[in-house]
Amino acid sequence: MLGECENPVAEDEAIINRERIMTDKLLTVQEAAERMGLHHQTLRKIIKTGRLKASRIGRVLRIRPEDVEAFIETSQIEQPLFGHPAREAAWDRFRELRERLSLAGDLTTRTGVEILSGMRR
């Protein structure tokens, strides 16, 4: 008979998969960029370098929401920016200068240039 399926479970799974595909909305570059807080041209560069998956449907790029989420998860910085070694070294030099200035006592007899010249490395 027509319309009958030999395996009703497989038919149900196929229907569920079709519904899932239809309900999973693909994002445009502009929509994905807004979700990520980026300019659309920045997102296009990220796609071009292969760091974010995208599909070309006709002439339009589309991005799956789960690919956006995966990109965000893998792009997290493990070390905070304020812990950068160069920045820490600059703060150490600042603290050392501040200590020297406080030890200098009366700053009217010594200039900041004299103190700084002794710190050059």
N, C-alpha and C positions, 0 to 999 in steps of 0.2 A: 504494500500500500504506500501511496505517496504521503509524505509528511511524517511517517513513522521513523524513528531512529532505532537502530539496533542496540545502542548503548545510551540510555537516557541520562546517566551520570555524565558522560562525555559531552552530551548536548547541553546540559545545565552548566558545566564548566566553561564551555565555549560562549554561552550567553553571558555568564558572569565576566569572562575576560573581555568580551566586546563592550559591555557596560563600563568596565573599569577603564578601558582605553578611551571611551567616549567621555567619561567624567574627569579623567586626568587631563587638565587643561595645560597645554604647552604655552609657555610664556614667550612673548616677543622680547627682543633685546631691550627695548625701552622698559617693559614691565619688570624684567629681571634686574635691570640696572637700578630701577627705583627701589626694588626690594633690598638691594645690596647697598644702596646709598652711593652709587657710582654714576658717573656720566656715561651715556650710552657708547660714546667713542672709546672710553677706557675699557668697557666690557667687551667691545668688539676686538680690541687688541688682545685681551686675555683669551678670547676664543681663538683668535688667529694663532697665538703661540701654543695652543693646545692644552692650556691649563684648565679650561672649562669645556665640557662637551656641549655641542650644539648640533642641530639637524637643519639641513637646508631643505625646505619644502617649497618647491618652485624657486622664486627669487628671494624668499624670506627666511631668515634664520629663526629657529624656534628652540627653546631651552626647556628641559623638563625641570619642574620645581625641585625634585629630589637631587638633581645634578647641581642646582644652585646651593642647596643645603650642604651637600658633600663638599663643594668648593669652599664654602665658608668654614666648615669644620677643619679641613686640611690646611687652611690658610692662617690658622691662629698662631700667634707668636708665643713661643714658650718663655722667652726671657723678656721681661718688660723693658721698654725703651730707656727708662730712667736708670737701669742697671748696666748700661753700655759702658765698656771699659774706658773708652776715651772720655766720656762724660764724667765718670768717677775720678779719673786722673785730673781732670780740670777742677773738680770740686776739691780734691786733695791739695792742689796748688793754691786754690783760693783760701782754704783753711790755714795752710802754712803761711801765706801772706798775712792773713788776719792775725795770726799768732805773733808774727814778727812785728806787725804794727802795734800790737798791744804791749809787746816787750820793749818797743822803741821808746816808750814813755812820752817825753815831750817832743811832739812832731814838729815844733817850730825850728829845731836844730837840724832835723833830718828830713829830706824830701822823700816823697814816694818813689822817685826815680832811683835814688840811692839804695833804697830798700829792695826795689825790684831788680836792680842790677846785680845784687848779691844772690838773687834767686835763679838767674839764668842757668840753664843746664846745657 
